Amino acid sequence: MVMWKGWLARCWNRCTSASPSPASLCCWVRAEWARPSWPWRLFRSSAAFWDDWEFRKKALSSPYSFLDQQQTLLFKKVLALIDEFAKAPHCWDHITDLYNAQSEKVDFIATSSYLANLSLHNKRFIKSKCNRYRIDPISLSEALKVGFIPSKDKCDKIINSIISSPPETGRRGANLLELLLKFSGFPDPFLSQSDKKHDIWLKNRKETLIRDDLREMTRIQQLPGVESLMDLIVPGSLLSFNTMRLNLGVNGATARLWLSHLERLHYCFRVLPYAGKLPRALRHACKLYLHDWSGVADPALRFENFVACSLLRWCHYAEDWCGERLELQFIRDKEKRSVPFLLTLNGRPRLLVGTCLGEAGEVRHLRYFSERLKVPVVLAALGRKAVGEIGGVRVLPAASLLAAIP
């Protein structure tokens, strides 16, 4: 898809007036593309999609022909938006060749819902020539249109604001938080806010991942087994490949392969344990969470999953936009003391985050690890309206915490 650079810049400024989010840009472009007004009359014939067989044959036989046609348009340099490029065989080889041959004439934006395996040559190309921006589901701060400036809003500043002066979101923040928990942060179900459409979307998303994406982008033949694996994932629970392989009737290597493909398709993600200098801490187990939390039946697990996705989005923002290495981890020791989330900045613990429904309950584990690591701790309580402190642990309304992070 080729678009006018000036229009795209204005579109980007409008979409990022609150917070830089490629997801907002994609939604805006999709809405504008459907309009018959100028300037799309000029460029409707310039749209090309990999699913179009005629374009696919031309792209494989002569990859530069489509771009050369656009040089006759009004602007000097073409901006090519290549959507779902991972569906093409040897996709990164094509992108690398196109950039090396046409970089003076064309700027590229490549999007993909699948993280393809990269060769060493392509990894070097990405590090030296490309900027990677990961797209995460809509967060509460984005729904509230809270602005974040990457050059100013660094991790330390955001953490200090959470501890000292968390934002007040009011009734609007509570309503948006409830909608996000119910419909997820994916644009289609969240914007429609329809129970019927949401149920259909959940069903179609799972079928698309299994029947289309996995079959098209991997060599997995036992698709029913992958579907069973998706049903076995319990958000926030410790991952046991031994239990998983016994339930699925496959060996451990196959279970690991299936799970890695689901991670590349943005179905789930892992949170690794933090050991550091903590005695008797778990070092090898990890936890799984889903990118779409709306399908989780248990309210407590759904809320924990939502907080995990919001914190992961913050980590991606810090790395992609600010150049900081913010990582999401958890803590659990052999005495079964645990904290759901720990944020580490450049390998050093910076913030402990706990979750609870309603009023705060047991906070001994949060206080214990906070004293051991000497870092601040906050407890995000869903349904709580006032800021307070219990047993040395700062308790915040969930909306106040989530509105303070990108």
C-alpha positions in Angstrom: 0.0 0.0 0.0 1.5 3.3 -1.0 0.4 6.5 0.7 1.1 10.2 0.5 3.8 11.1 2.9 2.4 14.5 3.9 -1.0 13.0 4.6 0.5 10.2 6.6 2.5 12.7 8.7 -0.7 14.6 9.5 -2.5 11.3 10.3 0.4 10.3 12.6 0.3 13.6 14.4 -3.4 13.3 15.0 -3.2 9.7 16.2 -0.3 10.4 18.5 -1.7 13.6 20.0 -2.2 11.5 23.2 0.4 8.7 23.1 2.5 7.3 20.2 0.7 4.1 19.2 1.0 2.3 15.9 -2.3 0.6 16.7 -4.0 4.0 16.6 -2.4 4.7 13.2 -3.6 1.5 11.7 -7.2 2.1 12.9 -7.1 5.7 11.5 -5.7 4.5 8.1 -8.3 1.8 7.9 -11.1 4.3 8.5 -9.7 6.9 6.1 -9.2 4.2 3.4 -12.9 3.5 3.3 -13.8 7.1 2.5 -14.3 8.2 -1.1 -12.9 11.7 -0.5 -9.6 13.1 -1.7 -6.7 12.2 -1.6 -7.7 8.5 -1.8 -9.1 8.9 -5.4 -5.5 9.3 -6.5 -4.2 6.3 -4.8 -6.9 3.6 -4.8 -5.2 2.0 -7.7 -1.9 2.0 -5.8 -3.1 -0.4 -3.1 -1.6 -3.9 -3.3 -2.0 -6.9 -1.0 -0.1 -10.1 -0.7 -3.4 -12.1 -0.7 -4.1 -10.8 -4.3 -2.8 -13.6 -6.5 -2.1 -11.3 -9.5 0.0 -9.0 -7.3 1.7 -12.0 -5.7 2.8 -13.3 -9.1 4.1 -9.9 -10.2 5.9 -9.4 -6.9 7.7 -12.8 -7.0 8.7 -12.4 -10.7 9.6 -8.7 -10.7 9.6 -7.2 -7.1 10.6 -3.7 -8.3 7.9 -3.3 -10.9 5.2 -2.2 -8.5 7.4 0.4 -6.9 8.6 1.7 -10.2 5.0 2.5 -11.2 4.6 4.8 -8.3 7.4 7.1 -9.3 5.1 8.7 -11.7 2.9 10.0 -8.9 3.0 13.5 -7.5 5.6 13.1 -4.8 9.3 12.4 -5.2 9.8 9.6 -2.8 7.4 6.7 -2.3 6.3 5.4 1.1 5.5 1.7 0.8 3.5 0.1 3.6 3.9 -3.7 3.3 1.2 -5.4 5.3 1.5 -9.0 6.6 4.8 -9.5 4.8 5.6 -12.6 6.8 3.2 -14.5 4.6 5.7 -14.3 1.8 8.3 -17.0 1.5 11.8 -15.6 2.5 10.1 -12.4 3.5 13.1 -10.8 5.2 15.3 -11.6 2.2 12.9 -9.7 0.0 12.8 -6.7 2.4 16.5 -6.6 2.6 17.0 -6.7 -1.2 14.3 -4.1 -1.8 15.9 -1.8 0.7 19.4 -2.2 -0.6 18.2 -1.6 -4.2 15.5 1.1 -3.7 16.3 2.9 -0.4 17.0 6.2 -2.3 13.5 6.1 -3.9 11.4 4.3 -1.3 10.7 4.4 2.4 9.4 1.2 3.9 7.0 0.4 6.7 6.6 -3.4 7.1 4.0 -4.9 9.4 3.6 -8.5 10.4 1.5 -10.4 13.0 4.0 -13.3 13.0 7.6 -13.0 14.2 9.5 -15.0 11.6 12.8 -16.8 12.3 15.7 -14.6 11.1 19.0 -15.4 9.6 22.2 -13.8 11.0 22.4 -11.6 7.9 18.8 -10.3 8.3 19.4 -9.7 12.1 22.3 -7.5 11.3 20.3 -5.7 8.7 17.4 -5.0 11.1 19.8 -3.8 13.8 21.6 -1.4 11.4 18.9 -0.2 9.1 15.5 -0.7 10.8 13.5 0.7 13.7 11.3 -1.9 15.3 8.0 -0.8 17.0 5.8 -3.4 18.6 2.1 -3.0 18.6 0.3 -4.0 21.8 -3.4 -4.0 22.7 -5.0 -0.7 23.7 -4.1 0.3 27.2 -6.1 2.4 29.7 -3.7 5.4 29.2 -4.3 5.3 25.5 -8.0 5.0 25.9 -7.9 8.1 28.2 -5.6 9.9 25.7 -2.9 10.5 28.2 0.2 11.9 26.5 3.7 10.5 26.9 6.8 12.0 25.3 9.6 9.5 24.9 12.4 12.1 25.3 11.0 13.2 28.7 8.8 10.4 30.1 11.6 7.9 31.0 11.0 5.0 33.3 12.3 6.6 36.5 10.0 9.6 36.0 7.0 7.4 35.5 7.8 5.2 38.5 8.3 8.3 40.7 4.9 9.6 39.6 3.3 6.3 40.4 4.7 6.4 44.0 4.3 10.1 44.7 1.4 11.4 42.8 -0.7 8.8 40.8 -3.2 10.4 38.4 -6.9 10.7 39.3 -9.0 9.2 36.5 -12.5 9.6 38.0 -15.6 7.8 36.8 -14.4 7.9 33.1 -11.3 5.9 33.9 -13.3 3.3 35.9 -15.8 2.9 33.0 -13.0 2.5 30.4 -11.2 0.0 32.6 -14.4 -2.0 32.9 -14.8 -1.9 29.1 -11.2 -3.0 28.5 -11.6 -5.9 30.9 -14.7 -7.0 29.2 -13.9 -6.5 25.5 -10.0 -6.7 25.5 -7.7 -4.1 24.0 -8.0 -5.2 20.4 -9.6 -2.4 18.4 -12.5 -4.4 16.8 -14.2 -5.7 19.9 -13.3 -2.7 22.1 -14.6 -0.1 19.6 -17.8 -2.1 18.8 -18.6 -2.8 22.5 -21.1 -5.4 21.5 -21.3 -8.7 23.4 -22.5 -10.6 20.3 -19.7 -9.2 18.1 -17.2 -9.9 20.8 -18.2 -13.6 21.1 -18.0 -13.9 17.3 -14.6 -12.2 17.3 -13.2 -14.6 19.9 -14.3 -17.6 17.9 -13.0 -16.2 14.6 -9.7 -15.2 16.1 -9.0 -18.7 17.5 -10.0 -20.3 14.2 -7.9 -17.9 12.2 -4.8 -18.5 14.3 -5.2 -22.3 14.0 -6.6 -22.9 10.6 -5.0 -20.1 8.6 -1.9 -18.6 10.3 -0.4 -21.8 11.7 -1.1 -23.8 8.6 0.2 -21.0 6.3 3.3 -20.0 8.2 4.5 -23.2 9.9 4.8 -26.9 9.1 2.7 -28.1 12.0 0.4 -30.9 11.0 -1.4 -31.7 14.3 -3.5 -28.6 14.4 -6.0 -30.2 16.9 -3.1 -30.7 19.3 -2.3 -27.0 19.1 -5.9 -26.1 19.8 -5.8 -28.4 22.9 -2.6 -26.6 24.0 -4.4 -23.2 23.7 -7.2 -24.5 26.0 -4.6 -25.8 28.6 -3.0 -22.3 29.1 -4.1 -20.8 32.5 -2.9 -17.2 32.7 -0.6 -16.6 35.7 0.1 -20.2 36.4 3.6 -21.7 36.4 4.4 -23.4 33.1 5.2 -27.1 33.3 6.2 -28.7 30.0 6.1 -32.1 31.7 2.4 -31.8 32.6 1.7 -30.2 29.2 3.3 -33.1 27.2 1.4 -35.7 29.3 -1.9 -33.9 28.7 -1.2 -33.5 25.0 0.3 -36.9 24.4 3.4 -35.5 22.7 7.1 -35.2 23.6 8.5 -32.1 25.3 10.2 -30.8 22.2 6.9 -30.8 20.3 5.1 -29.0 23.1 7.9 -26.3 23.2 7.7 -25.9 19.4 4.0 -25.4 19.4 4.2 -22.9 22.3 6.9 -20.9 20.5 4.7 -20.6 17.4 1.8 -19.4 19.5 4.1 -16.7 21.0 5.2 -15.6 17.6 1.6 -15.3 16.6 1.0 -13.0 19.6 -1.4 -15.4 21.2 0.5 -15.6 24.5 3.8 -14.4 26.1 6.1 -15.6 28.9 7.1 -13.8 32.1 10.4 -15.0 33.4 11.4 -15.4 37.0 13.7 -13.0 38.8 16.3 -14.7 41.1 19.1 -12.1 41.6 20.4 -12.5 45.1 17.2 -13.8 46.6 17.7 -17.0 48.6 15.7 -20.1 47.5 14.1 -18.3 44.6 12.8 -20.2 41.6 15.1 -19.6 38.6 13.8 -21.8 35.8 10.0 -21.8 35.9 8.0 -19.2 33.9 4.5 -17.9 33.7 2.2 -17.6 30.7 -0.3 -14.8 29.9 -2.6 -14.2 27.0 -2.6 -11.1 24.8 -6.4 -11.3 24.7 -7.5 -11.4 28.4 -11.2 -11.1 27.6 -11.6 -14.8 27.2 -10.4 -15.6 30.7 -13.5 -16.6 32.8 -12.1 -16.1 36.3 -12.3 -12.3 37.2 -9.1 -12.3 39.3 -7.0 -14.1 36.6 -8.5 -11.8 33.9 -7.5 -8.7 35.9 -4.0 -10.1 36.6 -3.6 -10.9 32.8 -4.8 -7.4 31.9 -2.2 -5.8 34.3 0.5 -8.1 32.8 -0.4 -6.9 29.2 -0.3 -3.3 30.3 3.1 -3.7 32.0 4.5 -5.5 28.9 3.3 -2.7 26.7 5.2 -0.3 29.0 8.3 -2.4 28.6 8.0 -2.3 24.8 7.5 1.5 24.9 10.6 1.9 27.0 12.7 -0.2 24.7 11.3 0.9 21.3 10.8 4.6 21.9 13.1 5.5 24.9 16.0 3.1 24.4 15.7 1.7 27.9 15.8 -2.0 28.9 12.7 -2.4 31.0 11.8 -6.0 31.7 8.8 -7.7 33.2 9.5 -10.5 35.6 7.9 -12.2 38.6 9.2 -13.5 42.0 8.5 -16.9 43.6 10.5 -18.8 46.2 10.4 -22.4 47.4 8.3 -21.3 50.4 5.6 -20.3 47.9 6.0 -16.6 48.6 5.3 -14.8 45.4 4.8 -11.4 43.8 3.0 -11.3 40.4 5.2 -8.6 38.7 8.6 -7.1 39.1 9.9 -4.4 36.8 13.7 -4.3 36.3 15.5 -1.4 34.6 18.8 -2.4 33.1 18.8 -5.6 35.2 18.1 -3.8 38.5 14.8 -4.1 40.4 12.8 -0.9 40.3 9.1 -1.6 41.1 7.0 -4.5 42.6 3.4 -4.7 41.5 0.7 -6.8 43.0 -3.0 -7.2 42.1 -6.2 -7.9 44.0 -9.9 -7.6 43.5 -11.8 -5.2 45.9 -10.1 -4.2 49.1 -6.5 -5.2 49.7 -6.0 -8.5 51.4 -2.8 -10.2 52.4 0.3 -8.1 51.7 3.0 -10.0 53.6 4.7 -11.3 50.5 4.8 -7.9 48.8 6.4 -6.4 52.0 8.8 -9.2 52.4 10.3 -8.9 48.9 10.2 -5.1 49.0 12.4 -5.2 52.1 14.8 -7.8 50.5 15.2 -5.9 47.2 14.8 -2.4 48.7 12.4 -1.2 46.0 9.0 0.4 46.2 5.9 -1.7 45.9 2.4 -0.9 44.8 -0.8 -3.0 44.9 -3.3 -2.4 42.2 -6.8 -2.9 43.6 -9.7 -3.3 41.2 -12.8 -1.6 42.7 -10.9 0.5 45.2 -11.5 4.2 45.0 -9.1 5.8 47.4 -5.3 5.7 47.7 -4.0 4.2 51.0 -1.3 2.2 52.6 -1.6 -1.2 54.3 1.3 -2.8 56.1 3.9 -0.6 54.4 2.4 -1.4 50.9 1.0 1.4 48.9 -2.5 0.5 47.6 -3.7 2.2 44.4 -6.9 2.1 42.4 -6.1 0.0 39.3 -7.2 2.8 37.1 -4.7 5.2 38.7 -1.8 2.8 38.2 -2.7 1.9 34.6 -3.3 5.5 33.6 0.2 6.4 34.7 2.0 4.0 32.4 2.2 4.2 28.5 
